[in-house]
Amino acid sequence: MEINEDRLRDALNADPEFRLQARYWNTQFRIVTESQNLLVRLADGEVTAVDAGATPFDTWDFQLAGTAEHWANLLAPVPPPFFQDYYAAMLYHGFRIEGNMKTIMAYYPAIRRTREVLAQVVARQEVAA
């Protein structure tokens, strides 16, 4: 599974639910798969960049990290039990949500929405391929 950075940025910015929940949010977070390490930057709730060249030296407030199996289940059209949400996947399957818990809790509705948007982006990429 590869996540196209431009499609992710455009999809998050076009999603009204994400934009509502992310309003006023200034953050940097990582999406980590076995093959990618994306750094997503937001300014006032708008995704300004998705950087595929993130390094261990880049700062971030939190990260969403998992194996290929975790991401495949989380982004499936009908996720298996306890893969409908990042926290459930963390509690029952070893997915990782790490970083500033105050930020995570304050903006969890926006963070949670990234799962649905990511699923749409990945599904569109697979259809286009």
TORKOL-4160 file (C-alpha; in steps of 0.2 Angstrom, whole numbers, padded with zeros to 4 digits, m for minus):
129
<pt num="1" X="0000" Y="0000" Z="0000"/>
<pt num="2" X="0007" Y="0017" Z="m0005"/>
<pt num="3" X="m0001" Y="0033" Z="0000"/>
<pt num="4" X="0000" Y="0047" Z="m0013"/>
<pt num="5" X="0005" Y="0063" Z="m0004"/>
<pt num="6" X="m0004" Y="0075" Z="m0016"/>
<pt num="7" X="m0020" Y="0065" Z="m0016"/>
<pt num="8" X="m0020" Y="0064" Z="0003"/>
<pt num="9" X="m0017" Y="0083" Z="0005"/>
<pt num="10" X="m0031" Y="0087" Z="m0007"/>
<pt num="11" X="m0043" Y="0074" Z="0000"/>
<pt num="12" X="m0040" Y="0080" Z="0018"/>
<pt num="13" X="m0042" Y="0098" Z="0012"/>
<pt num="14" X="m0058" Y="0094" Z="0002"/>
<pt num="15" X="m0066" Y="0084" Z="0016"/>
<pt num="16" X="m0079" Y="0095" Z="0026"/>
<pt num="17" X="m0079" Y="0084" Z="0041"/>
<pt num="18" X="m0060" Y="0084" Z="0043"/>
<pt num="19" X="m0059" Y="0103" Z="0040"/>
<pt num="20" X="m0073" Y="0107" Z="0053"/>
<pt num="21" X="m0064" Y="0096" Z="0066"/>
<pt num="22" X="m0047" Y="0102" Z="0062"/>
<pt num="23" X="m0051" Y="0121" Z="0062"/>
<pt num="24" X="m0038" Y="0132" Z="0071"/>
<pt num="25" X="m0026" Y="0117" Z="0072"/>
<pt num="26" X="m0007" Y="0119" Z="0069"/>
<pt num="27" X="0002" Y="0103" Z="0070"/>
<pt num="28" X="0014" Y="0091" Z="0062"/>
<pt num="29" X="0011" Y="0072" Z="0063"/>
<pt num="30" X="0018" Y="0057" Z="0055"/>
<pt num="31" X="0009" Y="0042" Z="0046"/>
<pt num="32" X="0021" Y="0028" Z="0047"/>
<pt num="33" X="0019" Y="0012" Z="0036"/>
<pt num="34" X="0031" Y="m0002" Z="0033"/>
<pt num="35" X="0036" Y="0007" Z="0016"/>
<pt num="36" X="0032" Y="0026" Z="0020"/>
<pt num="37" X="0035" Y="0039" Z="0033"/>
<pt num="38" X="0024" Y="0054" Z="0029"/>
<pt num="39" X="0025" Y="0070" Z="0038"/>
<pt num="40" X="0008" Y="0079" Z="0037"/>
<pt num="41" X="0008" Y="0098" Z="0041"/>
<pt num="42" X="m0007" Y="0108" Z="0046"/>
<pt num="43" X="m0009" Y="0127" Z="0048"/>
<pt num="44" X="m0025" Y="0134" Z="0055"/>
<pt num="45" X="m0034" Y="0117" Z="0050"/>
<pt num="46" X="m0027" Y="0117" Z="0032"/>
<pt num="47" X="m0015" Y="0103" Z="0026"/>
<pt num="48" X="m0001" Y="0113" Z="0019"/>
<pt num="49" X="0010" Y="0099" Z="0015"/>
<pt num="50" X="0012" Y="0080" Z="0015"/>
<pt num="51" X="0031" Y="0076" Z="0015"/>
<pt num="52" X="0036" Y="0059" Z="0010"/>
<pt num="53" X="0054" Y="0062" Z="0014"/>
<pt num="54" X="0052" Y="0064" Z="0032"/>
<pt num="55" X="0067" Y="0059" Z="0043"/>
<pt num="56" X="0070" Y="0055" Z="0061"/>
<pt num="57" X="0076" Y="0073" Z="0064"/>
<pt num="58" X="0059" Y="0081" Z="0059"/>
<pt num="59" X="0049" Y="0086" Z="0074"/>
<pt num="60" X="0031" Y="0080" Z="0075"/>
<pt num="61" X="0017" Y="0081" Z="0088"/>
<pt num="62" X="0011" Y="0063" Z="0086"/>
<pt num="63" X="0012" Y="0048" Z="0075"/>
<pt num="64" X="0000" Y="0035" Z="0068"/>
<pt num="65" X="0011" Y="0019" Z="0065"/>
<pt num="66" X="0007" Y="0001" Z="0060"/>
<pt num="67" X="0012" Y="m0014" Z="0050"/>
<pt num="68" X="0006" Y="m0017" Z="0032"/>
<pt num="69" X="m0007" Y="m0028" Z="0040"/>
<pt num="70" X="m0013" Y="m0015" Z="0052"/>
<pt num="71" X="m0015" Y="m0002" Z="0038"/>
<pt num="72" X="m0023" Y="m0015" Z="0026"/>
<pt num="73" X="m0036" Y="m0019" Z="0039"/>
<pt num="74" X="m0039" Y="m0001" Z="0045"/>
<pt num="75" X="m0041" Y="0005" Z="0027"/>
<pt num="76" X="m0052" Y="m0009" Z="0021"/>
<pt num="77" X="m0069" Y="m0005" Z="0014"/>
<pt num="78" X="m0077" Y="m0015" Z="0028"/>
<pt num="79" X="m0064" Y="m0015" Z="0042"/>
<pt num="80" X="m0063" Y="m0031" Z="0053"/>
<pt num="81" X="m0068" Y="m0029" Z="0072"/>
<pt num="82" X="m0058" Y="m0017" Z="0081"/>
<pt num="83" X="m0050" Y="m0009" Z="0065"/>
<pt num="84" X="m0064" Y="0004" Z="0063"/>
<pt num="85" X="m0054" Y="0016" Z="0074"/>
<pt num="86" X="m0036" Y="0020" Z="0078"/>
<pt num="87" X="m0038" Y="0018" Z="0097"/>
<pt num="88" X="m0047" Y="0001" Z="0095"/>
<pt num="89" X="m0033" Y="m0005" Z="0084"/>
<pt num="90" X="m0020" Y="0001" Z="0096"/>
<pt num="91" X="m0029" Y="m0008" Z="0111"/>
<pt num="92" X="m0033" Y="m0024" Z="0103"/>
<pt num="93" X="m0020" Y="m0026" Z="0088"/>
<pt num="94" X="m0004" Y="m0017" Z="0092"/>
<pt num="95" X="m0006" Y="m0002" Z="0081"/>
<pt num="96" X="0003" Y="0013" Z="0088"/>
<pt num="97" X="m0003" Y="0031" Z="0092"/>
<pt num="98" X="0011" Y="0040" Z="0100"/>
<pt num="99" X="0016" Y="0058" Z="0105"/>
<pt num="100" X="0007" Y="0072" Z="0113"/>
<pt num="101" X="m0008" Y="0065" Z="0121"/>
<pt num="102" X="m0016" Y="0083" Z="0124"/>
<pt num="103" X="m0015" Y="0086" Z="0106"/>
<pt num="104" X="m0022" Y="0069" Z="0102"/>
<pt num="105" X="m0036" Y="0070" Z="0113"/>
<pt num="106" X="m0041" Y="0088" Z="0109"/>
<pt num="107" X="m0041" Y="0084" Z="0090"/>
<pt num="108" X="m0046" Y="0066" Z="0090"/>
<pt num="109" X="m0061" Y="0069" Z="0079"/>
<pt num="110" X="m0050" Y="0076" Z="0066"/>
<pt num="111" X="m0037" Y="0062" Z="0068"/>
<pt num="112" X="m0051" Y="0049" Z="0067"/>
<pt num="113" X="m0057" Y="0056" Z="0051"/>
<pt num="114" X="m0040" Y="0054" Z="0043"/>
<pt num="115" X="m0044" Y="0035" Z="0043"/>
<pt num="116" X="m0059" Y="0037" Z="0032"/>
<pt num="117" X="m0051" Y="0049" Z="0021"/>
<pt num="118" X="m0035" Y="0038" Z="0019"/>
<pt num="119" X="m0046" Y="0023" Z="0015"/>
<pt num="120" X="m0054" Y="0033" Z="0001"/>
<pt num="121" X="m0037" Y="0039" Z="m0006"/>
<pt num="122" X="m0030" Y="0022" Z="m0006"/>
<pt num="123" X="m0046" Y="0014" Z="m0014"/>
<pt num="124" X="m0045" Y="0027" Z="m0028"/>
<pt num="125" X="m0027" Y="0024" Z="m0031"/>
<pt num="126" X="m0030" Y="0005" Z="m0032"/>
<pt num="127" X="m0044" Y="0008" Z="m0045"/>
<pt num="128" X="m0033" Y="0020" Z="m0055"/>
<pt num="129" X="m0019" Y="0007" Z="m0055"/>
